[in-house]
């Protein structure tokens, strides 16, 4: 039997003391009211009649119990996580916190891929991978060699790899962080390696600085960005605040969650992050019960959520 992925937590529990995975978890205690921040930022407010409220409420009600986990990715991108958690008998509530928007450099990407040759394409998030693939197809599927930050990001390319040999995912770092990727990306020969880095406009400069310091020639394109959702249903938000665990997949989602609540320090439930970068952001913003897998990806994320639920049940 395969051992579960190694988990890391800011709490005192450790993987070595985990009990066997249980198919169901005890019911949570009655939720205490938590003050809401009605405004996220100018133009972003909690709403009692959001178009998404019916579908989200129905998803929670269909599980037959109060939701244990809040899933927060952009609408339409939560199904794999929800399905995986339902296999463990865990009910979910969908509360998208962010949405993706077109970046200022997106229109340049297809022509640059078609006209220029790069030794590496560096991809550091699933969304960056999805945006890149669309542009790569528009450019005529040129030969490219891709380095990804982790297995979760690599999975975006699975379907393409099954039927197209012009795209090769050739590198994953020993640790799924931008810093390690920048320090480990292999050089090709003795020439000056050219790297194309299509990224979120909000991504740090860690990749291009780290690679440039090693002598790589880096072209960064800001192909997309993330913004908080414009409206959040107030009823769904109150239910989300009662759930033991909120699952987040990016620092932007963590920031959006913090902005939703008036007193973050009084919210003491758990955050299960997709990876270390998101977990670091959660800790910097003052969240205390932060869980994340050593190796990002769906399997590790689910295991982190299960550990967070166990920790919650032990405290009860």
N, C-alpha and C positions, 0 to 999 in steps of 0.2 A: 504494500500500500504506500502511496506517495505521501510524504509528510506535508502538512499545510505550509504555505509560504511563511517565511519569517516575517514577523510583525514588529513594529516599533511603536511605542506609545510614550507620551509624556507623563502618563500615570505610573503608579508604582508596580502594576502587574507586569508579568513577563510571559513570553511564549512557553517557557519551560514548565509553567504551572497551570497551563490551560487545561480545563476539563474537556472531554470529548465533545464534538459538535452535537448540539441537540437540535431536533427538527423544529421545536417550538420554544418560545420564550414566555416567561410569566407575564401576565397582564401588568401594565404600568400603573402606578398609583394615580389618584386624581390629580389633575394638573392644576398648579397654582397660577393665578393670573399673572401676566407679565406685561409691563407697560410697552406700548407700541409706539414707534416713531412714525407718524403718519406720512412724513415727507422724507424721501430718500435724498433728493437733491431737487433743484428747480425742475418742475415738470414731471417728477416721478412720485407718485402717491399711492397709498393704500386705497383700494376701491372695493366697495361692497357689491358692485355689479359688473365685475370683470367678465369678459366673454369666456375666460378659461375656467371660471369657478365651477361650472356644471360638470365638466369633464374631470377636473381634479377631485371634486367632492365625490363623484361617482366611483372613481378609482379607489378611494379610501373606503367608501361604504361597501363596495363589492367584496372587500377582503373580510367583512364580517366582524371587524374589531377595530379598535382605535389604532391608527397607523403607528408603527414603531420607528420607521425610517423615512426621512424626507429626502427625496431625490431632486436635484436642483439644476441639472443641465438644461440647455435650451430645449424647448418643447420639440418632441419627436426624436430626441436622442437619449431618452432614459429607459427605453424598453429592455435593453439587454441586462441592465442592472436590476430592474424590477423583476424580470423573469428569473434571474439567478437568485434573488432574495426570496421570491415566492416558493422556490424549491425547498427552502428552509422554513417555510411557514410564516414568513415575515411579511406583514402588510406594509404598503408604502403609500406615501402621499406625494404627488408631483407638484412642485412649486418652483418653476423655472426662475432663476435669479438674474440671468444674463441673456443677452442675445448678441449675435455676431453681425457686424456691419462691414461693408466694403472698405478696404484700406486704400490709401492714396496711391500706392504703387501697383495695385492689382492689374490694371490694364497693361502695364509694361511687361508683366511676367511671361505671357505667351511669346512675344516677339524676342525677348531676351533668351528664352529657352531655344527658340528656333534658330537664332542668329549666332549665339555665342556658345563656346564649349567650356564646361566646368569640370574639374576633377571630382568635386563633391557637391551634392545638394544636401544641406543640413536641415533636418526637420525636427522640431522640438515639441510638437503637440499634435493630437489627432486633428484638430481643426486646421492647423497649418498644412497637415498632410492632405486633407480633403480639398482645400483650396488649391494646393499645388497640383494635385492630380487633374483637376478640371483644366488648369492652364496647360499642363503637359499634354493632355489630349488635344487641346486647341492648337498647340504648336506642332502637332503631327507625331506625337510620341517619339521624340528623339532619344538616343541612347543617353542614359543618365545613371550615375552611381550615387546611391543615397546613404547617408548616415542618419540614424534616428536616435533619439535620446533614450528610448526604452521599448519594451515589448508592447506596451499599450499603443504607442504611436506606430510601431511597426505593423500592427494588425490592420491599420488603415489600408495597407498595400497588399493584403492577402489576395484579394480577388484579382488584382492586376497581375500579380506574380504567377498566378495559375495559368494565365493565357498570353502573357506578353514577355518576351525575353529582352526587351530594350530597356527595361527598368530593373535595376539590381539593388536590393537593400543589402549593403555590404558591411555595415559597421553599426554596432551597438556598444556603448561604453560599459565599463565594469560596474559603474554605479549610475543610476538614471538621473543625473543632474547636468545642467548646462556646463557647469564648471569642469566636471570630469570629462564630458564630451570634448570640450575645447582643449583639454590637456592630453587626450588620448587619440584624437582623430589621426589616422596614419597619413604620413606624407607619401606621395607617389613619385618615386625617383628623386633626382637631385634638383629638379626644376622648382620654380615657385608655384605651389599648388593654388589653384583658383577655386574658391568656394562661393556658392550661391546660397544665401540664407533668407528664404521667405518666412516672415514671422509676423506675429501680432505687433501692432504699433505700440502696445503696452509692454512688450517683452523688454527685459533689461538688455544692457549692452555686453553682458558677460561672454556670450559666444564670440562676437566679432573682436572684442578686446583680447580674449584669451587666444584666439587663433592668430590674430595679427601679431601678437607678441611672440608667437612661434614662427613667424615668417610667412604665414598664409596670406593670400590676397582675397579679401572678403567683400562680396557685394551683398548688402542687406536690402531687401525689399519689404516694406510694410504692407502686406497683402490683405490684412483684415484687422479688425479691432473688436473689442467687447465693450458693451455698455449695459448698465442695469436695465432690467425690463421696465417699461414705462408705467405699468400698473400692476399692483399686487392685490388680490382679493383679500379683504380684511378677515373674513371668516376662515379662509384657508390658512392665512398667516397665523391666526390664533391657534388653530389646530396644529400647525407646524411647530409652534413654540412649546407645545406639550409633548411632542415626540421625543423619545430618549436620544435619538441620533439624527444628525443632519449629514448628508453625504455631499461633498463638494469636490469639484474636479479642476479648479483653477484658483489662483489668488484673486482674480476678479470676482468670482462667486463668493469668496470669503468676505471681501470688502462689501459686496452688496448685502450680504446677510447682516454684517455689523451695522450697516446704515439703516437697516429695517427696524432695529430695536433701540429704544431710547437709552437703556442702561445695560450694555453688553456684559458688564461685570456681574450683574444679577442673574444672567442666564447661565445655568450651571450644567446643562446637558452636554452631550459629547459631539465632537466633530470627527467624522471619518473621511480622511483625505485620500485622493487617488495616488499621491506620491509625496516625496519629501519636500519638493518646492512649494506645493500648496500648504503642507503642514507647517513649514517655516513661516509662511505668511500668516497663518492662523495664530501661531504663537506670538508673533510680533504684534498682532492686533489685540492681544490680551486674552485669547481663548485658552482655557486651561486643560480641558480634557480632549487632547488631540491624538488621534490614532492614524497610522499610515503604514503601508507595506514597504518592505525594503526594496522590492521589485514592483514597479507600477504595472498595472494591467487589471483586467476585470477580476480574475481569480484572487489576486492579492487584495484588491479593494473590498471584495465581498468578505474575505477573511478578516480584514480590519473592522468592518462593520459588525461582524459577529463578536469580535473581541470587545468592541465598544458596548454592545448590548450586554455582554456578560458582566462587564465592569459596572454598568448601570444597575443590573439586577443584584450584584453583590452589595452595592451601597444601600439598596432598598431595605 
